Amino acid sequence: MFTVIRADQLEFDPRVQMSRIFAEGFSQWLGYFSKDNEAIARAFAHMFVLNQFYVALTDEGTIAAMAACTDGRVSSVKLNPTELRKHLGLFKGTIAGFVLKKEFEAPQATKDGADAVHGSIEFVGTAPECRGKGAASAIIRHIVEYAPFEQFFIEEVADTNTPAMNLYHKLGFQEYKRKTIPTKRAVKIGINHIVSLKYVK
């Protein structure tokens, strides 16, 4: 059983635990910057805008899963180039700051029309030891039930991420867009398509 709460309402700073979940869950995308998940976690621990995130807590009070939900016009993360360079080195930290800032902080409203009635669900991740136990489901169900939106979008899910795709379909999300990854890059990162899904109340 998990308790879902907004991250800024916790009695402790959750960023270290959240960053480890992020590093583990997004290692396929971030491998260029470092193969060391702990280094990735340290580099990105600063970025979470806590009032945009929800976490699922175990009975012991540790974070089992996380997800952000925004109106698509505000960012759920804010990257600090200094922190990235500190942990990833001058070269890769600078590249991370430049490339990922555009990717992570780009308003969804400019992409798919997210607005006051369209919620953007982002950065969904589950701690390895809690996968398959319903933590991510608990968060997304909570968001869909309580967030003040009529439709919810989940962008850029790898088609090879079968657990995530199965989860989103089980919760009622439907694919509405599919983008092909260029062949050379697809082979390198092991992804064929990027899928976008939506849920309508």
N, C-alpha and C positions, 0 to 999 in steps of 0.2 A: 504494500500500500504506500502511495506517495502523496505528499502534501505539496500543492502547487502554490507558489507565492511570487509576487513581483520581486525582482532581485534587489531593488533599492529599499525594500522593507525588511530585509534580513537584519539580524543583530550582529552580523559579522561581515567582513569584506569578502565577497565570493569570487573575486577576480582570479585568484590563483587556481581555484578548482575549475572555474569556467574556462580558463585559458588552456588547461590540460585537456579538457573535453574538446575544445576547439582544435588544438594541435593534433590530437588523435584522429578526430573525425575528418579533418581537412588536409591530412598529410599527403594525400594523392595530388592535391593542388599546390601544396606549399613545399614540395620536395626540392625544388630548385634552390630555395633559400637556405635550407638546412635539412639534413637527414635525421637530425637529432630533435625528437619531439619536445624534449625539455627546453632546448634552446628556442624552439618556435613558441612554446608556451610562455617563456620569459619575455620574448620579444613582443608578444601581442597581448600580454596581461593588462596593459594599460588602456586598451581600446574600448572596452564595453561601456556603453551608456546605460547605466543600470536601470533607469526608469522605463527603458524600452524592452527589457528582458524579463522573462519568467523562468523560474527554475522549479524542478521537482526534487523535493527533499526525501531522503530515506528516513526510516524511523530513528536512525542514529544521528540525523541532522546533516548528513553529507549530501552534496549535489549529485543527483543521479542523471539529470538531463537538463537541457536548457533550450530556449528558443526566444527570438525577439519577435515583436509584433508592432509595426508602425503604420501610420497612415500613408506611407510612401513618400511623404514630403520631408520628413526629418530622418536623420541617419541614426541607426542603432549602434554604430561604432564611430569612433574618431581616432584616426591614426596619428601618432606622434613620430615624425621622422627621426628625431633624436633618439628615442627609445629603440626604434628599429635598427638604426646604425650601431647603437651601443651593443646590441645582442647578436646582430647578424653580420656585423662588419660594415665598413664604409661603403664598399661597392654594392654588395647585395642588399644592405639596409636602405641605401639610396634608391635602388631599383624597386624594392618592395614598397617604399613610400610613394614613389611615383606611379607605379602600375596599380597597386592595390587600392590606393586612395580613390582612383577613378572607378574601380570595380566595386569596392565595399561601400563607398559613401555616395555613389550616384543615386539621386532620388528615384524611387520606383515610379513615381508619378510621371516622370518623363519617359518611362519605358512602356508601361501598360495602362496608363490612365488611372493609377491608384489615386484615391481622393478620400473625402470624408466618409464614403460608404464602402471603400475598398481597402481592406487591410493587407499588408505585406508581411508574411511570416518568413523569418530569416534566421540563419545561423542555428539551425536545428542540430543538436548533437547529444549523444548519450555516452556516459562513462562506460568504458569497456566491460566492467564487471556488472553493469546493470542492463546490458543490451538484452532484448527479448523478454523483459519483465514488465513492460507497459509504461515505463517512465515517460518516453516521448509521446505516447498516446495520451497520457494524462495531461501533459502540457497543452497539446494541440486541442484536445477536447475542451479544456478550460478556456483557452483563447477564443475558440469558436463560440462558446456559450456566453462569455462575459465581455469580450471586446466589442465596442460599439460599431461594428461593421456588418454590412449585408453580404459581402463577398470577401473571400480571402484568396490570396495568391501565394504560391510557393514557386520561386523562380530558380532556374538553373540547377536541376537535379540530374546527376549523371545517370544515364540509362542503365549502366552496369551496377548501380547501387540498388540491388534487388531488395534488401530489407527496407530501405526508405520508400521505394516505389510501392512495395506491398503495403506498408503502413499507410501511406497517403491514400491509396485506393480503398483500403479497408475503412478509412475514416470519411470516405465520400468525396475525396478530391478527384477531379477528372483532368486528363491531359488536354490542353488546348493549343499547345505549340511545341514544336520539336526542331532543334537546330543541329545540323550536322557539324561535327568537328573535322577540320582538315585532316586528311589521312595520316600525314607524317606525325602531327601532334597527337592524333587519336591513338596511334600505335605506342607512342612514348608514354602517355598517361593512362592508357587502357580504357578509354571512353570513346564510344561511337557517336552518341547524340547527347545533347543537353535538353532536358524536358522541362516544360513549365506546366503547372497544374493550378486549378482553381476550385473553390468550394463555394456554392451558393446556398444561403440559408433557405 
